[in-house]
């Protein structure tokens, strides 16, 4: 199992976002960048799980 911990903050004054993915923090990002970073984290986790499954004896 691969865990993804995602925390989001809306910066109302700056009209942007901050987020933390598995302890790595990104400040003042756009909504599109937020989406891209979350998608990348999901892709990394998915690839890790697929590689682990491929190494398992069948």
N, C-alpha and C positions, 0 to 999 in steps of 0.2 A: 504494500500500500504506500502511496505517495501523498503526503499531506501538503496542502497549500494554505498558508495563513495570509489572508488579504484584509488589510485595514484601509479604509478610505476616509478622507477629510475634505470637506468643501470649504474653500477659502472665499467667503462671500465678498470681501473687499477687493481681492484680486481677480475675482470671477474665474478661478481655476481650481485645480484639485491638488491634493497631496495624497500619496498612498504609500503603503508599506507592504512588501511581498516577502514573506519568510524572513523578516528582520531587516531587509534592505529597503531604505526609505527614499522616495522620490518626491521632491518638493516642486510645487507650482507647475503642474503639467496640465495640458489641455485634455478635454474629454477624449479626444481621439488617441492621444498618447497613453492615457489611462487604459483605454480599451486594448491598445496594442501591447502594453506591458502585461496586462492580465492574460491576454491570449498567448503571449510568449511563455509565461509561467505555466499555463495549462499544457502547452505543447511540450515543454521540457519534461513535465511530470508524465505525460502520456508516453513519450519516447523512453523514459526511464523504466516505466512499467512494461512496455513492450520488449525492451532489451532483457529485463529480468525474466520475463515469461519465456523468451527464446532460449535462455540459458538453463531452464528447468528441464530435467529429463522427462521424456514423455512415456 
